[in-house]
Amino acid sequence: MEQKRNVSEHPPFREEDVGHPLPDSEYAVSVSLPTWDSVIGYEESQDSVLDKLKTGYPRFFLSPVIKLLENRVLKEFKISDDFGCLIFTLESVAIRCREFILNRTDGWKVDVKSICEGQAFCVIFPKQVQDVAKKFWRFFGEGLSVRCANSLLSENYKIDPRGNDALLAIKDRIAQDTGQCPEDVFIYPSGMAAVSSVHRALTYIVPGARSIQFDFPYVDVLKIQKEIGSGVVFLPAANEQSISELEEIVNNGEKICGIYCELPSNPLLRSADLNSIKRVTGPFDIPIVVDDTVATNVNVDVFKYADVATTSLTKYYSGVGDVIAGAVIVNRDSLHKDKIVSQLKSQNDSTLYGEDAITLKNNMVDYRERILRVNQTAPRLVELLNNHQLINKVWYPKHETRTHYDAVKRDEGGFSGLFSIELKNPEQSTSQFYNALQLCKGPSLGANFTLVCPYTILAHYDELEWCEENGVSKWLIRVSVGQESYDFLSQRFLDALEAID
């Protein structure tokens, strides 16, 4: 058996490492893009880069195993090469995918078929609407996992009975970590599946109402609110002006189905003023949805203000980076609890494939200890870089809108492991720094190994000007600190800065 590479100790940072799985596993949720040219090539769909990818972030990349299953399904149904398909474990999700495609295209035939003796469902569509189908896969994050695809391809597919026990254990652990009830914790096949499920629930409870996105969020959270429901009001800054705009909207009598924010935001690491948001919206009974993925519930308790919390379990909860999942936690004290819980249950899409649940449960064992470690390492790196002559700006929750973060920070909590930087003379220096940095470089965050990416380029390549208008530099580099020692990491950052001409 081929020896697996320890990417913490031996990061795949060279040009020949393009496409290497991060971690070294067929289930990896990240992939090595170690050079600036490889990042641009990935964004521009250059074959020289795409042909080397062994894995990728699952909502953006179809694994070879999943492609193999799709091709087998099309062959079994004797479907011509003019058609494609996507596979889901739940019929309700497949039907939603079909409706999503039909609502955004004109007159095409889209079918849902049961496969693998009813264990999964495929959506078959003409390749002319393939881009729309891929949007559903990306935005809603409810697609088939690699482990499930492997099982469906095998001759003896069966559901591992330990999966349900693992799922219950995950819910119990999250409830314990947040001080909420296990029956109010819902597990999904990705963080975006969790967010989209909440948004479907809120738009059903308050039909015809827009949502409000407070502060610049992770890219697809805003897109979800544009794709389903009645639209979204985007307030791109975590400042007093946004609070004033929020106050004006609700005081004018407009119905709002929910307010979304991240604490802190990704990638600017700002924290929303939840106290003021609650003060403004409280009289109008508007639910507040807070994503605590970056801070983690080890460091913050968003339920002081939030009616609902969402979190990507793919990130810090897992740590290993070999499983994708998400969670919704409803505040036991929320006035909206009964309605939201009822809607989430009625959607009947809270699920996680058994082997993925088992993997996640095992990965979560040392979750708290890992967070406490990055709480120590990340601030030291931030201080080092903040004082470096070649660094223009460092974003970190400890230094951005600090009072708002402190309002929900636990007594023993820290500031977590994510920060962003911008170099001086970024047009010349950013690519040099990135190419020279001898660490893992690719999408995602929260892994046990440090992971660096040119976030704006990766997430917003087709809307860089819009990002700049909203205060997000296209040269921004995001750093997710792993479990490596400070000495190991600091030297690698200093060496990369030294390489700048």
C-alpha positions as CSV (number, residue, x, y, z in Angstrom):
1,M,0.0,0.0,0.0
2,E,1.3,3.4,-0.9
3,Q,2.5,5.5,2.0
4,K,0.2,8.5,2.8
5,R,1.8,11.9,2.9
6,N,1.6,13.8,6.1
7,V,0.8,17.2,4.7
8,S,1.4,19.0,8.0
9,E,5.0,17.8,8.1
10,H,5.6,17.7,4.4
11,P,3.3,20.3,2.7
12,P,2.9,19.8,-1.1
13,F,3.9,23.4,-2.0
14,R,5.9,22.8,-5.2
15,E,4.6,23.2,-8.8
16,E,4.7,19.5,-9.3
17,D,2.2,19.2,-6.4
18,V,-0.7,20.8,-8.3
19,G,-3.8,18.7,-7.7
20,H,-2.4,16.8,-4.6
21,P,-5.3,15.9,-2.2
22,L,-5.3,17.9,1.1
23,P,-5.1,15.7,3.2
24,D,-3.7,12.8,1.3
25,S,-7.0,10.9,1.0
26,E,-9.5,10.2,-1.7
27,Y,-12.0,11.8,0.6
28,A,-10.0,15.1,0.9
29,V,-12.1,18.3,0.9
30,S,-9.2,20.5,-0.3
31,V,-6.7,20.3,-3.1
32,S,-3.2,21.7,-3.6
33,L,-3.0,24.9,-5.7
34,P,0.6,25.7,-4.7
35,T,1.4,28.4,-7.3
36,W,-0.3,31.6,-8.3
37,D,-0.5,30.3,-11.9
38,S,-2.3,27.2,-10.7
39,V,-4.9,29.3,-8.9
40,I,-5.5,31.3,-12.1
41,G,-5.5,28.2,-14.2
42,Y,-8.1,26.6,-11.9
43,E,-10.3,29.7,-12.1
44,E,-10.1,29.8,-15.8
45,S,-10.7,26.1,-16.2
46,Q,-7.4,25.4,-17.9
47,D,-6.9,21.8,-18.7
48,S,-3.2,22.0,-17.6
49,V,-4.5,22.5,-14.1
50,L,-7.9,20.7,-14.1
51,D,-6.4,17.5,-15.5
52,K,-4.1,17.2,-12.4
53,L,-6.8,17.6,-9.8
54,K,-7.3,14.3,-7.9
55,T,-9.8,15.9,-5.5
56,G,-11.4,19.3,-4.8
57,Y,-13.9,21.0,-2.5
58,P,-17.0,18.7,-3.0
59,R,-19.5,21.4,-3.9
60,F,-17.2,22.7,-6.6
61,F,-15.6,19.5,-7.8
62,L,-17.1,16.2,-9.0
63,S,-15.0,13.3,-7.7
64,P,-13.9,10.7,-10.3
65,V,-15.9,8.2,-8.3
66,I,-19.1,10.2,-8.5
67,K,-18.5,10.7,-12.3
68,L,-18.1,7.0,-12.7
69,L,-21.4,6.3,-10.9
70,E,-23.1,9.0,-13.0
71,N,-21.8,7.4,-16.2
72,R,-22.9,4.0,-15.1
73,V,-26.4,5.3,-14.4
74,L,-26.7,7.0,-17.8
75,K,-25.5,3.7,-19.4
76,E,-28.0,1.6,-17.5
77,F,-30.9,3.8,-18.5
78,K,-29.5,3.9,-22.1
79,I,-29.4,7.7,-22.1
80,S,-27.5,9.4,-24.9
81,D,-24.3,11.4,-24.5
82,D,-26.4,14.6,-24.9
83,F,-27.6,14.2,-21.3
84,G,-25.9,14.5,-17.9
85,C,-27.0,13.6,-14.4
86,L,-26.6,14.4,-10.8
87,I,-27.1,11.9,-7.9
88,F,-28.7,12.5,-4.5
89,T,-29.5,10.2,-1.6
90,L,-32.9,11.8,-1.0
91,E,-35.8,11.9,-3.5
92,S,-37.0,15.2,-2.1
93,V,-33.6,16.8,-2.9
94,A,-33.6,15.4,-6.4
95,I,-37.1,16.8,-7.0
96,R,-35.9,20.2,-5.7
97,C,-33.0,20.0,-8.1
98,R,-35.4,19.3,-11.0
99,E,-37.6,22.2,-10.1
100,F,-34.5,24.5,-9.8
101,I,-33.5,23.6,-13.3
102,L,-37.0,23.9,-14.8
103,N,-37.6,27.3,-13.1
104,R,-34.4,28.7,-14.7
105,T,-34.6,27.2,-18.2
106,D,-37.2,27.0,-20.9
107,G,-38.9,23.9,-22.2
108,W,-36.2,21.3,-21.4
109,K,-37.1,17.8,-20.2
110,V,-35.7,17.0,-16.8
111,D,-36.4,13.6,-15.1
112,V,-35.9,12.1,-11.7
113,K,-35.2,8.4,-11.5
114,S,-34.7,6.0,-8.6
115,I,-31.4,4.0,-8.8
116,C,-29.6,1.4,-6.8
117,E,-32.8,-0.3,-5.6
118,G,-34.2,3.0,-4.2
119,Q,-31.0,3.9,-2.3
120,A,-30.4,7.0,-4.4
121,F,-32.1,9.2,-7.0
122,C,-30.7,10.8,-10.1
123,V,-31.7,13.9,-12.0
124,I,-31.2,13.5,-15.7
125,F,-31.0,16.7,-17.8
126,P,-29.9,17.9,-21.3
127,K,-26.3,19.1,-21.3
128,Q,-27.6,22.5,-22.5
129,V,-28.7,23.2,-18.9
130,Q,-25.7,21.6,-17.3
131,D,-24.5,24.9,-15.9
132,V,-27.8,25.5,-14.1
133,A,-27.7,22.0,-12.6
134,K,-24.1,22.6,-11.4
135,K,-25.4,25.7,-9.6
136,F,-27.8,23.6,-7.6
137,W,-25.0,21.2,-6.7
138,R,-22.8,24.0,-5.6
139,F,-25.2,26.3,-3.8
140,F,-27.2,23.8,-1.9
141,G,-24.5,21.3,-1.0
142,E,-26.8,18.3,-0.9
143,G,-25.0,16.1,-3.4
144,L,-23.7,12.6,-3.0
145,S,-20.6,12.1,-1.0
146,V,-17.6,10.1,-2.2
147,R,-18.1,7.5,0.5
148,C,-21.7,7.0,-0.5
149,A,-20.7,6.9,-4.2
150,N,-18.1,4.2,-3.5
151,S,-20.7,2.2,-1.7
152,L,-23.3,2.5,-4.4
153,L,-20.7,1.3,-7.0
154,S,-20.0,-1.8,-5.0
155,E,-21.9,-5.0,-5.5
156,N,-23.1,-5.3,-1.9
157,Y,-24.4,-1.8,-1.1
158,K,-25.8,-1.7,2.4
159,I,-26.4,0.9,5.1
160,D,-24.0,0.7,8.0
161,P,-26.2,0.4,11.1
162,R,-23.6,2.3,13.1
163,G,-24.3,5.4,11.1
164,N,-27.5,6.3,12.9
165,D,-25.8,5.8,16.3
166,A,-22.9,8.1,15.1
167,L,-25.4,10.7,13.9
168,L,-27.1,10.7,17.3
169,A,-23.7,11.0,19.0
170,I,-22.8,14.0,16.8
171,K,-26.1,15.7,17.7
172,D,-25.5,15.0,21.4
173,R,-22.0,16.4,21.3
174,I,-23.1,19.6,19.5
175,A,-26.0,20.1,21.9
176,Q,-23.5,19.7,24.8
177,D,-21.1,22.1,23.3
178,T,-23.8,24.8,22.7
179,G,-26.0,24.2,25.7
180,Q,-28.9,23.4,23.5
181,C,-31.2,20.4,23.1
182,P,-30.2,17.4,20.9
183,E,-33.7,17.4,19.3
184,D,-33.1,20.9,18.1
185,V,-29.8,20.0,16.4
186,F,-30.1,19.1,12.7
187,I,-27.3,17.5,10.7
188,Y,-26.9,18.0,6.9
189,P,-24.5,16.8,4.2
190,S,-22.7,20.2,4.1
191,G,-22.6,23.6,5.7
192,M,-24.4,25.1,2.8
193,A,-27.1,22.5,3.0
194,A,-27.6,23.6,6.6
195,V,-27.9,27.3,5.5
196,S,-30.2,26.6,2.6
197,S,-32.5,24.5,4.8
198,V,-32.8,27.3,7.3
199,H,-33.5,29.8,4.5
200,R,-36.2,27.5,3.0
201,A,-37.8,27.3,6.5
202,L,-37.8,31.1,7.1
203,T,-39.1,31.9,3.6
204,Y,-42.0,29.4,4.2
205,I,-42.8,30.9,7.6
206,V,-42.9,34.5,6.2
207,P,-43.8,34.1,2.5
208,G,-43.0,36.9,0.2
209,A,-40.5,38.5,2.6
210,R,-36.9,39.4,1.8
211,S,-34.0,38.5,4.0
212,I,-31.2,40.7,5.2
213,Q,-27.5,39.8,4.9
214,F,-25.5,41.7,7.4
215,D,-21.8,42.2,6.5
216,F,-19.8,40.7,3.7
217,P,-20.3,36.9,3.9
218,Y,-18.9,33.7,2.6
219,V,-19.7,33.8,-1.2
220,D,-22.5,31.3,-1.5
221,V,-24.5,32.4,1.6
222,L,-25.5,35.5,-0.2
223,K,-26.1,33.7,-3.4
224,I,-28.5,31.3,-1.7
225,Q,-30.6,34.2,-0.5
226,K,-30.7,35.5,-4.1
227,E,-31.7,32.1,-5.6
228,I,-34.5,31.1,-3.3
229,G,-37.1,33.3,-1.6
230,S,-38.1,36.8,-2.4
231,G,-34.7,38.5,-2.5
232,V,-32.2,39.8,-0.1
233,V,-31.1,43.2,1.2
234,F,-27.3,43.3,1.4
235,L,-25.7,45.5,4.0
236,P,-22.0,45.0,3.3
237,A,-20.3,46.5,6.3
238,A,-20.4,45.7,10.0
239,N,-20.7,49.3,11.2
240,E,-23.2,51.8,12.6
241,Q,-24.3,52.8,9.1
242,S,-25.5,49.3,8.4
243,I,-27.4,49.3,11.8
244,S,-29.0,52.5,10.8
245,E,-30.0,51.1,7.4
246,L,-31.4,48.0,9.1
247,E,-33.4,50.2,11.5
248,E,-34.8,52.2,8.6
249,I,-35.9,49.0,6.7
250,V,-37.8,47.5,9.7
251,N,-39.3,50.7,10.9
252,N,-40.7,51.3,7.4
253,G,-42.8,48.2,7.9
254,E,-41.2,45.8,5.5
255,K,-41.6,42.2,6.5
256,I,-38.3,40.5,6.8
257,C,-38.0,36.7,7.1
258,G,-34.6,36.6,8.7
259,I,-31.3,38.3,9.3
260,Y,-28.1,36.5,8.4
261,C,-24.6,37.2,9.6
262,E,-21.3,35.4,10.4
263,L,-19.3,35.8,13.6
264,P,-16.7,36.6,12.6
265,S,-17.2,37.1,8.8
266,N,-15.2,35.3,6.2
267,P,-12.7,36.7,5.0
268,L,-12.6,40.1,6.8
269,L,-13.0,38.6,10.3
270,R,-15.4,41.3,11.4
271,S,-18.1,40.7,14.0
272,A,-21.6,42.0,13.7
273,D,-23.1,44.1,16.5
274,L,-25.6,41.4,17.5
275,N,-26.7,43.5,20.5
276,S,-27.8,46.4,18.3
277,I,-29.3,44.0,15.7
278,K,-31.3,42.4,18.4
279,R,-32.4,45.8,19.8
280,V,-33.5,47.0,16.4
281,T,-35.3,43.8,15.2
282,G,-36.6,42.5,18.5
283,P,-39.9,44.5,18.4
284,F,-40.6,43.0,14.9
285,D,-39.9,39.4,15.8
286,I,-37.3,38.9,13.1
287,P,-35.2,35.7,13.5
288,I,-31.4,36.2,13.7
289,V,-29.3,33.5,12.1
290,V,-25.6,33.5,13.0
291,D,-22.9,31.3,11.5
292,D,-20.2,30.5,14.0
293,T,-18.0,28.3,11.9
294,V,-14.9,30.5,12.0
295,A,-15.1,31.4,15.7
296,T,-16.4,28.0,16.8
297,N,-18.6,27.4,19.8
298,V,-15.6,26.7,21.9
299,N,-14.8,30.5,21.7
300,V,-18.2,32.1,21.4
301,D,-21.8,31.6,22.5
302,V,-24.0,33.2,19.7
303,F,-27.2,32.1,21.4
304,K,-27.1,35.2,23.6
305,Y,-28.6,36.8,20.6
306,A,-29.2,34.3,17.8
307,D,-32.4,32.3,17.2
308,V,-30.5,29.9,15.0
309,A,-26.9,29.0,14.5
310,T,-25.4,27.3,11.5
311,T,-22.0,25.8,11.3
312,S,-19.9,23.9,8.8
313,L,-18.8,20.7,10.5
314,T,-16.4,20.1,7.6
315,K,-14.1,22.7,9.1
316,Y,-13.0,22.8,12.8
317,Y,-15.3,20.1,14.1
318,S,-13.8,17.5,11.7
319,G,-10.3,19.0,11.5
320,V,-9.0,16.1,9.4
321,G,-10.5,17.5,6.2
322,D,-11.9,14.2,4.9
323,V,-15.6,14.6,5.4
324,I,-18.2,17.3,4.6
325,A,-21.2,18.1,6.8
326,G,-23.1,20.9,8.4
327,A,-25.4,21.6,11.4
328,V,-28.3,23.8,12.3
329,I,-28.9,24.5,16.0
330,V,-32.1,26.2,17.1
331,N,-32.0,28.2,20.3
332,R,-34.2,26.6,22.9
333,D,-35.2,30.0,24.2
334,S,-36.1,31.5,20.8
335,L,-39.7,32.8,20.4
336,H,-39.4,31.3,16.9
337,K,-38.2,27.9,18.0
338,D,-41.4,25.8,17.5
339,K,-42.1,27.2,14.0
340,I,-38.5,26.8,12.8
341,V,-38.1,23.3,14.2
342,S,-41.4,22.3,12.7
343,Q,-40.4,23.5,9.3
344,L,-36.9,21.9,9.5
345,K,-38.5,18.6,10.4
346,S,-41.1,18.9,7.6
347,Q,-38.4,19.3,5.0
348,N,-37.2,15.8,5.9
349,D,-33.7,16.5,4.5
350,S,-31.6,16.4,7.7
351,T,-29.3,13.5,7.0
352,L,-25.7,12.3,6.7
353,Y,-24.5,9.2,5.0
354,G,-23.6,6.6,7.6
355,E,-19.9,6.2,6.8
356,D,-19.6,10.0,6.8
357,A,-21.3,10.2,10.1
358,I,-19.0,7.6,11.6
359,T,-15.9,9.4,10.2
360,L,-17.1,12.8,11.6
361,K,-17.9,11.3,15.0
362,N,-14.4,9.9,15.3
363,N,-12.8,13.1,14.0
364,M,-14.6,15.2,16.6
365,V,-13.1,13.5,19.6
366,D,-10.3,16.1,20.2
367,Y,-12.2,19.1,18.7
368,R,-12.0,21.3,21.8
369,E,-8.3,20.6,22.3
370,R,-7.5,21.5,18.7
371,I,-9.3,24.9,19.0
372,L,-7.5,25.8,22.2
373,R,-4.2,25.1,20.4
374,V,-5.0,27.4,17.4
375,N,-6.2,30.0,19.9
376,Q,-2.6,30.1,21.1
377,T,-0.8,29.9,17.8
378,A,-2.8,32.2,15.6
379,P,-2.5,35.5,17.7
380,R,1.3,35.1,17.8
381,L,1.4,34.7,14.0
382,V,-0.9,37.8,13.6
383,E,1.4,39.8,15.8
384,L,4.5,38.7,13.9
385,L,2.9,39.6,10.5
386,N,1.3,42.8,11.8
387,N,4.7,44.2,12.7
388,H,6.4,43.1,9.5
389,Q,7.5,45.9,7.1
390,L,6.1,44.1,4.0
391,I,2.6,43.6,5.4
392,N,0.0,46.3,4.7
393,K,-2.9,44.9,6.8
394,V,-3.8,41.9,8.9
395,W,-7.5,41.0,9.6
396,Y,-8.2,39.0,12.8
397,P,-11.2,39.0,15.2
398,K,-9.0,40.2,18.0
399,H,-8.4,43.4,16.2
400,E,-11.6,43.8,14.1
401,T,-14.8,45.1,15.8
402,R,-13.5,43.7,19.0
403,T,-16.3,44.9,21.3
404,H,-18.8,43.0,19.1
405,Y,-16.8,39.8,19.3
406,D,-16.3,40.2,23.0
407,A,-20.1,40.5,23.5
408,V,-20.4,36.8,22.7
409,K,-17.0,35.5,23.6
410,R,-16.9,32.9,26.3
411,D,-14.9,33.6,29.4
412,E,-12.3,31.0,28.5
413,G,-12.6,31.6,24.7
414,G,-10.1,32.9,22.3
415,F,-10.1,34.3,18.7
416,S,-9.8,31.0,16.7
417,G,-7.4,30.3,13.9
418,L,-8.4,32.3,10.8
419,F,-6.8,35.5,9.6
420,S,-6.3,37.4,6.4
421,I,-3.4,39.5,5.1
422,E,-2.6,42.0,2.4
423,L,0.9,42.8,1.4
424,K,2.4,46.1,0.5
425,N,2.7,46.6,-3.3
426,P,0.3,43.7,-3.7
427,E,0.3,43.6,-7.5
428,Q,4.0,42.6,-7.5
429,S,4.5,41.0,-4.1
430,T,1.4,38.7,-3.6
431,S,2.2,36.1,-6.2
432,Q,5.9,36.0,-5.1
433,F,4.9,35.5,-1.5
434,Y,2.3,32.9,-2.4
435,N,4.7,30.9,-4.6
436,A,7.5,30.9,-2.0
437,L,5.3,29.9,1.0
438,Q,6.1,26.3,2.0
439,L,2.7,25.4,3.4
440,C,-0.4,23.7,2.1
441,K,-2.2,26.0,-0.3
442,G,-5.8,25.4,-1.4
443,P,-9.5,26.0,-0.5
444,S,-11.3,25.4,2.8
445,L,-10.3,26.1,6.4
446,G,-10.3,24.6,9.9
447,A,-8.1,21.7,9.0
448,N,-5.4,20.3,11.3
449,F,-2.8,21.4,8.8
450,T,-2.4,25.1,8.0
451,L,-4.1,26.0,4.8
452,V,-3.5,29.2,2.8
453,C,-5.3,30.6,-0.2
454,P,-5.8,33.8,-2.3
455,Y,-9.4,33.9,-1.1
456,T,-10.9,36.6,-3.2
457,I,-9.4,35.2,-6.4
458,L,-10.6,31.7,-5.6
459,A,-14.1,32.6,-4.4
460,H,-14.9,35.7,-6.4
461,Y,-12.9,35.5,-9.6
462,D,-15.7,36.7,-11.8
463,E,-16.7,39.6,-9.5
464,L,-13.4,41.1,-8.3
465,E,-14.5,44.7,-8.9
466,W,-17.6,44.1,-6.8
467,C,-15.5,42.8,-4.0
468,E,-13.2,45.8,-4.1
469,E,-16.2,48.1,-4.0
470,N,-17.2,46.3,-0.8
471,G,-13.8,46.5,0.9
472,V,-12.4,43.1,0.0
473,S,-9.1,43.3,-1.7
474,K,-8.5,41.0,-4.7
475,W,-5.0,40.5,-3.3
476,L,-6.2,39.2,0.1
477,I,-4.5,36.1,1.3
478,R,-6.5,34.0,3.9
479,V,-4.7,31.8,6.4
480,S,-6.3,29.0,8.4
481,V,-3.9,28.0,11.2
482,G,-3.5,24.3,11.8
483,Q,-1.9,22.2,14.6
484,E,1.7,22.9,13.7
485,S,4.0,24.7,16.1
486,Y,4.4,28.4,16.1
487,D,8.1,28.0,15.4
488,F,7.4,25.9,12.3
489,L,4.8,28.2,10.9
490,S,6.5,31.5,11.7
491,Q,9.7,30.5,10.0
492,R,7.8,29.5,6.8
493,F,6.0,32.9,6.7
494,L,9.2,34.8,7.3
495,D,11.0,32.8,4.6
496,A,8.2,33.6,2.1
497,L,8.4,37.3,2.9
498,E,12.1,37.2,2.5
499,A,11.7,35.9,-1.1
500,I,9.8,39.0,-2.2
501,D,12.0,41.1,-4.5
